[in-house]
Amino acid sequence: MGAWDFVIGILVGILLASVSFVLQTSRVSAIRGNLPGGIANSTVRRHPIQHRFLQSAGQQTHVMKLAGYLFFGTIVGVESKVRNMLQDQFQNRPIRFLVLDLYNVDGVDFSAAEAFTRINRILKVKGVELVICGVRMDGEVGTSLCNVGLFDEEDGALYCESLNSALEYCENELLKSFYHQQMSEPERESAPSFLEIPRDVPSFPQETMYSSPRRNHLHQVATNTLENFTPPTKWQNHNQPLQLILQTFSSLSTEPESFWRRLVPFFARRTFSMNSTLYHRGDPANGFYLLEKGILRADYDLQQGQFTELIVERTTCGELPFFSGTERTSTTTAERDCVTWLLDEANWTRMQKEEPDLAQELLKISLKLTSERMDAITSYMLLTSG
């Protein structure tokens, strides 16, 4: 009798220890961070008009960073948080994208994986798109989520490899709504060509056509941006690179058009085919680029880590190393066929001698651009380090 009592005592002890472990683990939240868009931004270098729109419209993107091992005890808190966002706060702060960053998640059991599918169904009812990032599809976590059908083509969540690519996707979708608003106002002057959305993009989502908290917010932000920041359409009639210079520098300087006309002779047109390299990390900085068409990709390989920056049309490239006389900090390649305008060392030296006020203004603009990029990159690094 005593032996059986001893065995039963051990089993009861194991059971109580397991219950205690589950209770204690459940008290530790799996949510390590809640960040709204506008704070959480991608590293894509965009035109200032797009950047201003996304600063406000980005509030419709919400990032939730998860960590630890997810099981039935910890996933409950995540699901409860999502339900509260959609019920209590949705009218005042509607969201269109929920990004779940699973980079710091160690594992997922079946009940937690099933909970992600429930979360996706809840979000679909409200018209919110679930974006999962930070996991490898062939890894343990990715396999668990695939096994429950979370990434099914029909009504499944969207998968992005990294948080940066997830934020870039959300920003691109919000910009489609911005351009839809622009095209829906016939009384407004036609958009400058560099702000037009490509014709092969998917159709606009429902909230851009019918009344909803999201649509009202996007309409207000887009209208404000168009009224205050759209450049004069007459610039489209100028030849390059004057048109490009005015569109790129207009929000960074108060100088008139006549001032920037003097800058034209110092720039030379350069084209790069897709996958060609502009320069490598460590090369001497012998040029400052304005990007007229295409997309550039800058890959940074630093001691602190690696990251990638996409550079889109009507923005600049390579200003800090060039004007500071330092080596290139990235390897920059053409993601698509690109048309650029180059200010090389010879023309920069000539400008400093012949047009010192132009050179001084260009230095001021380069400092503003560098400050903006450092803020964006530092913000992203802090976001991913948590």
N, C-alpha and C positions, 0 to 999 in steps of 0.2 A: 504493500500500500504506500509506503514511504517513497519508494522508487518512482511510482506513477505520479505522486504529488510533486516530486522534484521535476519530472519531465513537463508536467502541466505548468508548473511555475516558470520554467524556462520559456515555454511557448507564450504564456501570458506576458512575460517580460519583453519578448521579442515584439509581440503585437503592440504593447504600450509604447515601446521605443519607436516603432514605425509610425504610430499615430502622432507621437510627439514630434518626430522629424518632419512629417507632413505639415503639421500645424505651424511649426517654427519657420519652415521654408516658405509657407504660404504668406507669412507676414512680411516677407521681403518682396517688395514690388519688382516685377519684371520690367517695368517701365523706367528707363534711365534718363529719359529726356522727352519733353513735349515742346516742339518748336513750330511756330507758325511761319508761313512763307513771308518773304520780306526780310526775315531774319535768316532763314535757311535759303540760300541761293546757290545756284550752280556757278562754276568758274567760267562760263561762256562769256566772252568779251562782246557785248552788244552795243548797238547804237544808243546814244543817250536818251532818245525818245522812247525806245523800247524799255530801257532801264527804268525810266521814270514810271512808265505804266506798270511794270512788274513790281515796283516797290509797294504799290497800293493793291493791285490785283493779286499779288502773291499771297495775300492773306487767305485766299481760298485754297491754298495748299497747306496741309498740316503734316508735320514729320513726327513720328513716334519712334524713338530708339529703344529697342528691347535688348535684354542681356540675361545671361544665365541659362539654366536648363528649364525649358518650358514644359510643364505638365498640368494636370487638371487643377492643381492647387494654385498655380501662379497665373495661368491663362485667364482665370475668372476675372482677375483685376483688370486685365487688358480689355476683355470683352465689355465689362461694366463701364470702363472709361469711354469706349467707343459709343456705347448706347447713350451715355450722358451727353456726349458731344452732339449727337444727332437729335436729342430731345430738348434739353434745357437751353443749349447755347446756339442751336442751329438758326433760329430766326434772326438773332442779332449778329451772329458770326457764321454765316453759311460757308461750308467748305465744298470743294469740287473734287479734290484729290486727298486721299489719306496714304501717306508713304510710311510703310513699316520697314525700318532698317534693322535687319537681323544679323549684322556683321559680328556682334558680340554674343550671339546666341550659341550655346555649346551643344544643344540637342533639343529635340522635340519628340514627345511621345504621341501616341495615336490620338488621345483625347484632345491634346493641344492642337494637333494638325486639323482635327475635325472642327475645332473652335475657329480656326482661321477661315474655313469654308462658311461657317455660320456668320462670321463677321462680314465676309464678302457679300452674302445674301442680304444682310441688314443694310449694308451700304448701297447696294443696287436699288433697293426700294426708295432710297432718298436721292438716287441719281449721283452718288459719289463713287468715284473709281478708286479701287484698291491697287496700290503699287507696292510690290515686294522687292526689296533690294538687299545687297550685302551677303548673299549666299551663293554657293556654287550648285548648279543643277545636278551635278554628279556627286555632290557631297552628301553627308548623312542628313542634314536638315533639308536640303533641296529635294532629296529622294523621298523623304517622309511627306513633304508637302505635295509632291507630284502624285504620290500613291493615293491621296484622298481627292484628287482631281481639282486642286486649287487653281492650276494653270490651264485648265481646259479652254479650248478655243472659244467655246460658246459660254458667255457669262463668267469666264474665269478672270482671275486677277492678272494684272500685267507684271511681268518679270523684267527687272533691270539689274545689270551686273553690279553696279555701284550706286551709292547715294548720289553722286554727282550726275550720273546719267539719268537717274530717276527725276531729279530736280530739273534737269534740262528738258526732259519730256514734258513735265507739267508746265514749265514756262512756255514751251512752244505751243502747247494746247491753249493756254491763256491768250497768247498773242494772236491766235486764230480768231478768237472772239473779238479782240481789239480791231482787227482788220475787217471783220464782218460788220462791226459797228460803223467803221469808216465807210464801207461800201453801201450801207443801208441809208445814208444821209445824202440824197441826191442834190440837196441845196449846197452842200459843202464842196469846195473845190476838189478836183480829183487829187488823189494822193500822189506824192512824189514817187517816182518809179522805184526808188530803193526801199520804200516802205510797203510796197505791195506784196501781198502774200502769194506764193507760187500757186499756179492754177491747178496743180495735181494733188493738192492736199485733200484730206477727207472732208466730208460734209460737216457743217457746224453742228455742235450738240444742241439738244432741245432747249436748254435754258437761254441760248442766245436768240431764240425766236419767240418764246412765251414768257409771261411774267413769272418770276420766282425770286426768292431772296438773292440767289447767285446772279441772276440776270440783271436785277436792279443795281446790284453793286458794280458789276462789270460795266453796265451802261453809264453809270455815274463816273467811274474812273476813266473810261475811254473817252467820254465827252470832254471831261476836264483836260485830259492829255492833248486831245486834238485841238481844243480851243487855245491852249496856252503854249504848246510846244511844236506844232506842225510848222516846218520851215516854208518860206514862200515858194509857190509852184514855179515862179519865174526862173528859179535856179536851174530847172530842168532844161531850159533853153541854152544854157551856157555850155561851152565845150569843156572837155576834160583837159587838165585836172582841176580847173577852177570850180566846176560844179561839185566835185568830190571834196575839195578844200573847204568850200562854204558849208556843205552838209556835215562835214566832220567836225569843224572847229566852231560852228555858229553858237553852240551852247556853252563853249568854253572861253569865249572871248567877246568883248564888246566892240571890237574894231569893225569898221564898215567894209562893204564889198570892195570898194576901191583900194583899201589897204591890202587885201588878200590877192588882188590881181597882180601885184608886184611879186608875189611868191611863185607864180606859175613857171617862169623860166628856169627855176632851180630844180624842178622835178622832171624825171625821165621815166617813160613808160617801160615796164618790165612784165613779161608774161611767164607763168610757170604752169607746166602741165601737171595733171594729177599724179600724186606720189613723188613728185620731184622735191628736192630739198633746197630751201632758201639759205640755211646756214646750220652749222652744228654747234653744240655746246662747247665752249672754249675757244671758238673762232674769234678773231678780232671783229669788233662791231664797226663795219664800214658802210652802213646804210640805215636809213629810217624809212619805213614803208607806210603808204596809205593803200588800203585794200579797196579796190573798186568793185571787183566781182570775185565770187568764189568763197571758199572757206579754208582757213589755215589751221594747222594743229601744232601747238607748242607742247613738247614733252620735256618736263623738268625731272632730272635725276639728281636729287640733292642728298646730302648726308642724313637729313631729317626724314627723307622718304621721297616717293615719286607721286606726281600728279600730272594731269593733262588739262590744257586750256584750249578751247576752240575760239577762233577769232573770225567773226562774221563781217559781211560787207559794211563799208562806210565806217570802219574803225582803223586803228593804228597798230603798228607792230614794230617792236625793236627800239622804242624810243629811249628807254633808260640806259642800256649799254652804249648806245650810239652817242648820246649827248654827254654822258659821263666819261666816255673814253675807256670803258671796261670791257671785259670779254663777254661773249654771249652766255647767257645762263640756261638756255634751252636749245633743243634741236627742233627746228620749225620746218614742217613739210606742208605741201598743198594737198588738202583732202579732196578738192575738186580742181578743175582747170581754173587758174586765177589770173586776174589782171591787177597789177599793182603799179604804184607810182613811187619812184625811189629818189630820195635825197641822199646823195653820196658824199663822201668826205670832201672831194674837190669843190662841189657846189656849196657845201656848208661853209667851208673856209672863205669862198668868194662872197657868200651872203654876209658873213660877219664883217667883211671889209666894205662892201658896197651898200648893204642895206642893214645897218646895225639894229635899227628899231624892229625890223622883221625878225632878225635872229633873237632879239630879246623876248619878243612876244611868243615865238616858237618854244623857247626855253620855259617860259611860264606855263604854256599849255602842256608841255611834256611833264612838268612837275605835277600838274593837276591830274593828268592821266595816270601817272605813277602812283599818286596818292590813292586814287580810286581803286586801282588794281590791287594795291597792297591791302587795302581795307577788305576787298572782296576775298582775296586769297587767305588772309589771316582769319577772317570769319569762317571760311570753309574748313580750314585746318582745325580751328577750335571746335567746330561742329562735329568733325569726324573723329576727334581725339577722345570724345566723351564715351 
